[in-house]
Structures are given as C-alpha cells and as structure tokens.
Amino acid sequence: MTLTTRTPSALASALRDIQAPVRTDLSAVSQELWRIVSADVPLVQEVQQHLMGMKGKLFRPTLLLLSASIDSAPPRKAITLAAIIELIHLATLVHDDAVDHSVLRRGMPTVNALFSHQVSVIMGDYLYLRALRELVTLGDLEAMRAITFASNEMTLGEIRQLAAFDALAFSERDYETLIRAKTASLFMAACDVGALCGTPRHRTALTRFGERLGMAFQVADDLLDYTEPQEMTGKPSGLDLKEHKVTLPLIAALREMDAGARVRVEALFASAEPDDEASAEVVGLVRQHGGLEYARRRADQFSREAEDALGELPDCPSRAALLDAISYVVERRW
C-alpha cells in the first residue's frame, strides 16, 4: 500500500464508506454514550455536553462493530461495548489535555481550558469509571480483560513518557514501545472485543490487525505535527516540538544530522518555551534530513502488516471496510 494524500472532503467521503456496513449500529453508539455518562449533576451535564460536541468520528467504535460483523450482524451488546471503547478514548484525551495543559482539541477548547484543570482530571476519572461500571454490568469477563488491559497499557505509556529523562536519547524502539501502549493498545482492544462479539475464530487475526493499524495511525498522526497547519489539525502546529515530545520524524532525522544541526535541536529542547521560529527551524531540519520520508515509510510498513493480518478473513463488506480503513488512517487529515 503506497501512501498518498487525499483532500479533507475525499477523506470524509472515505470514512462514510468505511462506516456504511455498520452505520445503523454506529448511530446507536452515540445514544448509548449519552446513557452511560448521564448523571443528575449540573457540572457533569455541562462538561458532558461539551465532550459530546468534541467527540470525533467514532473510528474505534467503527473498528469494533466491523470486527463483530465479519460473519453475521453483531449482537446488541456490541453497541454498548463500542460506546465503552469511545468513552475510554475520550477519558484519555481529557487526561492528556490536562497533563499537557493543551487549550485546543479538534479546533475546540479543551475541558481544562474551558472549565479548569481540576475539572478535567476529575471528569476524565468519571468517564473511565462509567465505562468500567458498564463493563461490570455486562458481565463479559473477556471483554473486560481486553479493555482494562488496554487502559493499563495507555496509563503505563503516559508514565514512561513523563519519566523519560533525556528526550533526545529516545530511540525508535522506545518510540514504538510507547505508541504501542498509548495508541495501538486501544485499537487492538476494539478489534479484539469485536471479534469476541462476532466470531471468536477471527480473534487472532483481528487483534493483530488492530495493533498494526494503531501503529500506522500514530506514526501518521505524528507526521501531521510536522506537515499540517493548525486549521487542518485542530491544534497548534509544531505542538509536539514545543512540548519537547520526540516522535519518529525527529528520531529518524537526528540519526542523519551533523553536530551543527543537532545543536539547534538541543537548543529548542533546552528552552522552557520554544517560540514559533525555533520550532519552524527544527521542522525544516527534520525535513532536510529525511525524517518525514522515513516516518512515511514506517507508516506504510505498518499498513502492509495490517493488510496482511486480514488475509485469512472471508470476503465480506466488513472486511472490505477494514481494508479501506488502512488507507484512511495513513492519508487522513483532521
């Protein structure tokens, strides 16, 4: 699969096509989200209204529902599990924004910017606990095991990132371990739980697909920080660099930089609040030293591995949609 770039309207159309086999169930997921998080507390209701407006394209619930419908229509509980997966994802976003003191998410104010840091931390906890309460109510131990494992992995990934002492010593292996925990684990859980709901004999293949797709997704997402302006991503461009986050484009470029170029990167990371000019200079250095091309090749490789994982599945609309999801992941723009 060769990476190309499609317009935002073309990508929106592609996502609609991907979601077509499960569109009815996906509409029910949004209603289920409201039911699970509902509480007779005015502040919770206010934050909830904001979060429901911020929720993304329900991509992870889409993966779960497609994975559950390879052989037949998914059972009713797949809708609840898809909503739980989205709640876990929302909780991680709320906590990530609190940790990073981010003010924008998908072009809208974050919870911590609109309300307070305290509210964002507590609301993230609330979303997690509502999701776990619903899992207990379902009584599906295997689904609970998969989702709580992913939640634990995401938390450990955050801790590892915060504990990194020398950011510029972060290796490609460190990076892949991190994104497997922080991003791919929830993709993997969505496909795993979907397989459990539908046809468990496809569980190994779909779990592998979810993990590889999640890796491709995160590499592509990290590339956006170097290539897309704020109006496209919904957050300030160059934000990863300004927050001293080392992702694959920079890791790859650092291997090719001479001492002079590396000194300029080190200066940015030594600055408590790098300005736009310093960030733009490092973006240019990363581009000049092949960091973007290398990251694109790795995203392409993860994509091919995701495609290979689906090889043993029967031909059906849901399998075709999962294949299309690979292209969507690596070509998308927010």
Secondary structure, DSSP 8 states (H G I E B T S, - for coil): -------HHHHHHHHHHHHGGGHHHHHHHHHHHHHHH--S-HHHHHHHHHHHHH----HHHHHHHHHHTSSS---THHHHHHHHHHHHHHHHHHHHHHHHT--EETTEE-HHHHT-HHHHHHHHHHHHHHHHHHHHHHT-HHHHHHHHHHHHHHHHHHHHHHH-S-GGG--HHHHHHHHIIIIIHHHHHHHHHHHHHS-GGGHHHHHHHHHHHHHHHHHHHHHHHHH--HHHHSS-TTHHHHTT---HHHHHHHTT--HHHHHHHHHHHHSSS--HHHHHHHHHHHHHTTHHHHHHHHHHHHHHHHHHHTTTS--SHHHHHHHHHHHHHHH---
